[in-house]
Amino acid sequence: MPVDADFYALELLLDDEDRALLHRVRGFMEKEVEPIINRYWTRAKFPHELLPGLAELGIAGLPYAGYGCPGKSALLDGMVAMELARTDPSIATFCGVHGGLAMGSIYLCGSEEQRRRWLPAMARMEQLGAFGLTEPEVGSGAARGLATTARRDGDDWVLDGRKKWIGNASFADLTVIWAKDVDDRVKGFVVEAGTPGYTTEDLQDKIALRVVQNALITLDGVRVPEANRLQEATSFRDTAEVLRMTRAGVAWMAVGCARGAYEHALAYATEREQFGRPIGGFQLVQDLLVRMLGNITASATLCARLAQLQAAGLARDEHSSLAKAFCTVRMRETVGWARELLGGNGILLEHHVGRFVADAEAIYSYEGTREMNTLIVGRAITGLSAFV
């Protein structure tokens, strides 16, 4: 029995070449990632041996044009994020941080020279990136709360502060750090690995996205040359432009996480027998499956329309925020129903669903909580800001 959850055939919106790339990503994830990922999830380690294969797929910086990047559509970019998360949300998050947040910051906020200097090697995954915005005490939701500082000293900038929950930071070659200068303006800086005063400490005992290496970054008098300041980043509006793009990607990841849980639950329902027949033949089980499929289909079609708005240059902050808020809530419901369908087996990693249930909790929160994204949409539809 097929377990494909593309019930409304959204893949047909892609041309043959892009659909072939999507299927190559699917094949890699199913053949190379799924057989080993539970072991890495349990150990909270990252499978570095997968990097050459991921690099060969050519999906880093997928929507950017030039600089060794593919220049593909927002729709394909989103569907690839969904496909990655369909097998493992941690690998999807790694790619989102590297190719979306880090490369996106340089592509959107860097000078021509900076794009030429860094993006080609990042597109080949010869240099890996991280993105440092969130902070331990104040978070990053409303940029005015940034406590990390940047002061000019001759030809350098001196950075001081801390960042938390920074994916890839412990092994990244380049980390984009966002900080405020003495005039209270937000600026972006590319900090290279090994810079004195820059240290990372992996966060321990996570219950979600355990494969992702999140770190606490400490910046103690870190000197960064002016040449490493992102030249087109002069305010939080520039940071928000990056987040608008990547928040849409997280909505697609939520669809992928839900879809992965659903497909494992559907396969289980066709194989698991009770009372002499597969449980998929019982009404209550079918009800759960249809609820899951409805959530996935509604979320995926919403994301597909958002990708069309992105392509037309019409996507605004509130569009990405609505997608992220809606899709992550539907994801949470869906993975819960998948776990319910499996009964006690739902908490065993060998059936995969339990991993999706846990990982969904991180996707639900990062790139803006439901509450924060709700307030962004609420401001857009009422014209009144509920932000303090």
Protein Blocks (a to p, Z undefined) as FASTA:
>chain_A
ZZbfblnommlmpcfklmmmmmmmmmmmmmmmmmmmmmmmmnopacfklmmmmmmnopgo
klpggjhiakiafklmmmmmmmmmmmomklmmmmmmmmmmmmmmmmmmmcfklmmmmmmm
mmnomaccdddfbcfklommlmmlpmbdcddehjbccdedddehiahklmpfbdcddddd
fkopacdddddehiahiacdddehiabhklbccdddddehiacdfklpcfklcbfklmmm
mmmmmmmmmmmmmmmmmmmmmmmmmmmmmmpcgehiafklpmklmmmmmmmmmmmmmmmm
mmmmmmmmmmnopacfklmmmmmmmmmmmmmmmmmmmmmmnmmmlmpmklommmmmmmmm
mmmmggpifklmmmmmmmmmnopafbZZ
